[in-house]
């Protein structure tokens, strides 16, 4: 049965249609006969008991620069839609959190993907804390002395913003580093949030594996290899995607976290695995669908829609 689908996402005009997972989700929805309504996060509103959004009906096509057509702008009641996708990129700030509160208000009648209550309570770098047996030594703190104690214990660490994304603000502090105090001053001068520190994993040189799960089940993975001289493997900062198979350890990790993801309505999730360790569980706006399809010749996006259609049924 065709579904009415609304997509809350960043501006569609500037996306890369050959890499953007949201575009692929829209393309697959359209192929399955579902109608699409597009709006940006700043256009959502609470209006006299209704959660509304100002946007437009949209059709998409695989022609870069001519990849979408919008209908006339209009305001809709999101509670009248079958599915709403929460797909804007972090940062996971108060604006992002506010949209999860508003979308939660329609979740009795509308399937919001991923479930906004748990997106809010399970941001990527916090959900992993529930699985200490799977993760490298990790600390979340703001106090400099506390963070220095962690570095003294582990020597070589990664320090990054707790709510960052795309590899921005990620620093490796090896045993000879002399910039800890300055970095702490920089981070704490920008905001009031804690930092996250993790023991550095040398296996990152061989790649940071992105494993995609659909409704708690792994459907494939891509390997993201850092550029020469880089610690970060994010494709936003020059990481190279390559084909990779799921290992026994990857499947063990997925088996441990999958039931919780499925129970909490996290239909499309991307986890990051370095060596034998789980480092992040991405539930806000995970990526990697198009790369996985190209490498494996599969259609994980169809599996996502099958899971959504089954839940709606």
Buried (B, 14 or more C-beta within 10 A) or exposed (E): EEBBBBBBBBEBEEBEBEBBBBBBBBBBBBEBEBBBBBBBBEBBBEEEEBBBBBBBBBBBEEEEEEBBEEEEEEEBBBBEBBBBBBBBBBBBEEEBBBBBEBBBBBBEEBBBBBBBBBBBEBBBBBBBEEBEEBBBEBBBBBEBEEBBEBBEEBEBBBBBBBBBBBBBBBBBBEEEBEEBEEBBEEBBEEEEBBBBBBBBBEBBEBBBBBBBBBBBBBBBBBBBBBEEEBBBBBBEBBBEBEEBEBBEBBEEBBEBBBEBBBEBBBBBBBBBBBBBBBBBBBBBBBBBBBBBBEBBEEBBBBBBBBBBBEEEE
